[in-house]
Amino acid sequence: MRKFLFIFTLTGLFSCLVSYPVYAQERNVNVELSQLRSELLNSKLPLKDMNSITQVVRNLLNQGSDKNDLRGIVLNIAKKGISGKDLNSSLESVSALVEAGVKTGEAGNVVLGGIDKGLAYGFKGGDVGLMAKVQEAVKQKKEQLLDEAKKKAAEENKEQVNKGVGLPANIMNE
């Protein structure tokens, strides 16, 4: 009985220790978000814009995005005259790409490329066409990722077939 109680106590302590880093990570995201808000406001990003993007930025930080990458992306988008709802939509597009496995900086470049295309067509912030160009760029990137994943899966499948992995034993002996 003592042995069981000892093992049970150790297991309980271990589970408490394992859960602590998760809590600490959440606190770091909040600290990073606070720092990033302060830095963006000091860089003359309007408070209204900051408030509209806070949740998306928090999500990006929770996804593992670097605070400095995010600051650069937000400021670059804002420099192009994008604000309010369009700024938020642009960052949601970055978040969608990061969620799909794209690094934050690369995702920001895809979105900025879409904005540049929209601006080249004469669209401005607030125009539906501008965000359509952003969505088009995001869609192309996701399709590229899907194609790369399919090729990789096909190569892995081919390697396994060549090695005979997964084939019934009677086929291997014939």
C-alpha positions in Angstrom: 0.0 0.0 0.0 2.8 2.4 0.8 4.5 1.7 -2.5 1.2 2.5 -4.3 0.8 5.7 -2.4 4.3 6.8 -3.1 3.9 6.1 -6.8 0.6 7.9 -6.9 2.1 10.9 -5.1 5.1 11.0 -7.6 2.7 10.8 -10.5 0.7 13.7 -9.2 3.7 15.8 -8.7 5.0 15.0 -12.1 1.7 16.0 -13.8 1.8 19.4 -11.9 5.3 20.0 -13.2 4.4 19.1 -16.8 1.4 21.6 -16.7 3.5 24.5 -15.4 5.4 25.3 -18.7 2.1 25.5 -20.6 0.9 28.1 -18.1 4.2 30.0 -18.3 4.0 30.0 -22.1 0.6 31.6 -22.0 1.9 34.3 -19.7 4.8 35.0 -22.1 2.4 35.5 -25.0 0.5 38.1 -23.0 3.7 39.9 -22.2 4.8 39.7 -25.8 1.4 41.0 -26.9 1.7 43.9 -24.5 5.2 44.8 -25.7 4.1 44.6 -29.3 1.1 46.8 -28.7 3.3 49.4 -27.1 5.9 49.2 -29.9 3.2 49.5 -32.6 1.5 52.4 -30.9 4.9 54.1 -30.5 5.4 53.6 -34.3 2.3 55.7 -34.9 -0.2 52.9 -35.5 -3.6 54.3 -34.6 -5.1 53.0 -31.4 -8.3 52.1 -33.4 -6.2 49.8 -35.7 -4.3 48.3 -32.8 -7.6 47.4 -31.1 -9.0 45.8 -34.2 -5.9 43.6 -34.7 -5.2 42.6 -31.1 -7.0 39.2 -31.2 -5.4 38.2 -34.5 -2.0 39.2 -33.2 -2.6 37.2 -30.0 -3.5 34.1 -32.2 -0.4 34.5 -34.2 1.8 34.7 -31.1 0.0 31.6 -29.8 0.9 29.9 -33.1 4.5 30.6 -32.4 5.1 33.7 -34.5 7.9 36.0 -33.6 7.0 39.3 -32.2 9.5 41.2 -34.3 8.2 39.5 -37.5 4.7 40.5 -36.6 5.8 44.1 -35.9 7.4 44.4 -39.3 4.4 42.8 -41.1 1.9 45.1 -39.4 4.0 48.2 -40.0 4.6 47.3 -43.7 0.9 46.7 -44.3 0.0 50.0 -42.6 2.7 51.9 -44.6 0.8 50.8 -47.7 -2.3 52.7 -46.5 -4.1 49.6 -45.2 -6.0 50.2 -42.0 -9.1 49.1 -40.0 -11.0 46.1 -41.3 -8.5 45.5 -44.2 -5.6 45.5 -41.8 -7.3 42.9 -39.7 -8.2 40.8 -42.8 -4.7 41.0 -44.0 -3.4 39.7 -40.6 -6.1 37.0 -40.6 -4.6 35.9 -44.0 -1.2 35.8 -42.5 -2.6 33.7 -39.6 -4.2 31.3 -42.1 -0.9 30.7 -43.9 1.0 30.2 -40.6 -1.7 27.7 -39.6 -1.1 25.9 -42.9 2.6 25.6 -42.0 4.2 28.7 -43.6 6.7 30.7 -41.6 5.5 34.0 -40.4 7.9 36.1 -42.4 7.0 34.2 -45.6 3.3 34.5 -44.9 3.7 38.2 -44.4 5.5 38.5 -47.8 2.7 36.6 -49.5 0.1 38.9 -48.1 2.2 42.0 -48.9 2.6 40.7 -52.4 -1.2 40.4 -52.8 -1.5 44.0 -51.5 1.1 45.2 -53.9 -0.8 43.5 -56.8 -4.1 45.1 -55.7 -2.4 48.5 -55.4 -0.9 48.1 -58.9 -4.4 47.5 -60.2 -5.5 50.8 -58.7 -7.3 49.5 -55.7 -7.0 51.3 -52.3 -7.6 50.4 -48.7 -11.3 49.7 -48.3 -11.8 48.4 -51.8 -13.1 44.9 -52.1 -10.7 44.3 -55.0 -7.7 44.8 -52.8 -8.6 42.1 -50.4 -9.6 39.9 -53.3 -6.0 40.1 -54.5 -4.7 39.2 -51.1 -7.0 36.2 -50.9 -5.9 35.2 -54.4 -2.2 35.3 -53.3 -3.1 33.2 -50.1 -5.0 30.7 -52.2 -2.0 30.3 -54.6 0.3 29.7 -51.7 -1.9 27.1 -50.1 -2.2 25.3 -53.5 1.5 25.4 -53.8 1.8 23.8 -50.3 -0.7 21.2 -51.2 1.1 20.3 -54.4 4.4 20.0 -52.4 2.7 17.8 -49.9 1.3 15.5 -52.6 4.7 15.2 -54.3 6.3 14.4 -51.0 3.7 11.8 -50.1 4.0 10.2 -53.6 7.8 10.0 -53.2 7.5 8.4 -49.7 4.9 6.0 -51.0 7.2 5.1 -53.9 10.1 4.5 -51.6 8.0 2.2 -49.4 6.8 0.2 -52.4 10.3 -0.2 -53.6 11.3 -1.4 -50.1 8.4 -3.8 -50.0 6.9 -2.2 -46.9 3.3 -3.0 -46.4 3.1 -5.8 -48.9 1.8 -9.2 -47.8 4.4 -11.9 -47.2 3.2 -14.2 -50.0 3.7 -11.4 -52.6 7.3 -10.9 -51.3 8.1 -14.6 -51.6 6.9 -14.9 -55.2 
